[in-house]
Amino acid sequence: MAVLAEPSEAQNSRSSCLKESKATSHLVDTAVSEFGSIDVMLNNVGLMPLDDVDINEILSRPTAQAV
């Protein structure tokens, strides 16, 4: 697998509501139509309840500090 040394037109991103299968199918179909195939698909869903969250506690977590 080749690694891109510099950005190209092939780099792109899309977002979609993955709760709806039609939206997910459309997302995949669009990617395949535009680029011919999908090499990597990332599902970056960050869901968490915000009602009782202490933001200082969250930011002190190692994962938050790494970002």
C-alpha positions as CSV (number, residue, x, y, z in Angstrom):
1,M,0.0,0.0,0.0
2,A,1.4,3.4,-1.0
3,V,1.5,6.3,1.5
4,L,0.7,9.8,0.2
5,A,3.7,12.0,0.7
6,E,1.7,15.1,-0.1
7,P,-2.0,16.0,-0.2
8,S,-3.8,15.1,-3.4
9,E,-7.3,15.5,-4.8
10,A,-7.9,11.9,-3.7
11,Q,-8.0,12.9,0.0
12,N,-11.5,13.8,0.9
13,S,-14.0,13.4,3.7
14,R,-17.8,13.1,4.0
15,S,-20.2,12.9,6.9
16,S,-23.5,11.1,7.2
17,C,-26.0,10.0,9.8
18,L,-25.1,6.4,10.2
19,K,-28.4,5.6,12.0
20,E,-30.1,5.5,8.7
21,S,-29.1,2.7,6.4
22,K,-30.0,4.6,3.2
23,A,-27.7,7.4,4.2
24,T,-24.9,5.0,4.9
25,S,-25.4,3.2,1.5
26,H,-25.4,6.6,-0.3
27,L,-22.2,7.5,1.4
28,V,-20.5,4.3,0.3
29,D,-22.0,4.5,-3.2
30,T,-20.7,8.1,-3.6
31,A,-17.2,7.2,-2.4
32,V,-17.0,4.2,-4.8
33,S,-18.4,6.4,-7.7
34,E,-15.9,9.2,-7.1
35,F,-12.8,7.2,-6.3
36,G,-13.4,3.6,-7.6
37,S,-12.9,1.9,-4.2
38,I,-12.8,2.5,-0.5
39,D,-9.4,2.0,1.1
40,V,-10.2,3.2,4.6
41,M,-13.5,4.1,6.2
42,L,-13.5,5.6,9.7
43,N,-16.6,5.6,11.9
44,N,-15.8,8.4,14.3
45,V,-18.9,8.5,16.4
46,G,-18.3,10.4,19.7
47,L,-21.5,9.8,21.7
48,M,-21.7,10.4,25.4
49,P,-24.3,11.9,27.7
50,L,-23.6,15.5,28.6
51,D,-26.0,16.0,31.4
52,D,-23.8,15.0,34.3
53,V,-20.3,15.5,32.8
54,D,-17.5,17.3,34.6
55,I,-15.5,18.8,31.7
56,N,-12.4,19.0,33.9
57,E,-12.5,15.3,34.7
58,I,-12.9,14.5,31.0
59,L,-10.0,16.7,30.0
60,S,-7.8,15.1,32.7
61,R,-8.1,11.7,31.1
62,P,-5.0,10.4,29.2
63,T,-6.9,10.1,25.9
64,A,-8.0,13.8,26.1
65,Q,-4.4,14.8,26.9
66,A,-3.0,12.8,24.0
67,V,-5.2,14.7,21.5
